[in-house]
Amino acid sequence: MILASAVFIACTLTSAVCAALLIRGYRKTHQRLLFWSALCFTGLCLNNALLFVDIIALPSVDLSAWRLIPAVLGIGALCYGLTMEVN
């Protein structure tokens, strides 16, 4: 369980750092793809945090449907940005 906790926390922190760097890049260059990518990684960060809560913190509660919502929204935002945004 300790190794699983470490992996979940590492994934959450990695997604958060990626989102922060993408937001910083977007503020500097105003490239729209950076914005959509930042939204995607924010959703993935929330998904990883909810995964930790679901598996480690509250193993008796099933949060699988709730943790999929930010992941789907994040991937949806990235797909929208990749397909609909034209520079």
C-alpha positions, 0 to 999 in steps of 0.5 A, a space after each residue: 500500500 505504501 508503494 501504491 500511495 507513493 505512485 499515486 502522489 507522484 502522478 498527482 504532483 507530476 500532473 500538477 507541475 505539468 499544468 503549472 508549466 503549461 499555464 506559465 507558458 500560456 501566460 507568456 506566449 498566449 498560444 491557445 494549444 498551451 491553454 487547452 493542454 493546461 486544462 487537460 493536465 489540470 483534469 488529469 491532476 484532479 483525476 489522480 488526486 481522486 484516485 488516491 482518495 478512492 483507493 488509499 484514503 477511502 477504500 470502502 467508498 467507490 468514487 470511480 464515477 466521480 474520478 472519471 469526470 475530471 479526466 474526461 473533461 480534461 481530455 475533451 478540452 484537449 481534443 477540442 483544442 487540437 481539432 477546433 482551434 485554428 491559428 
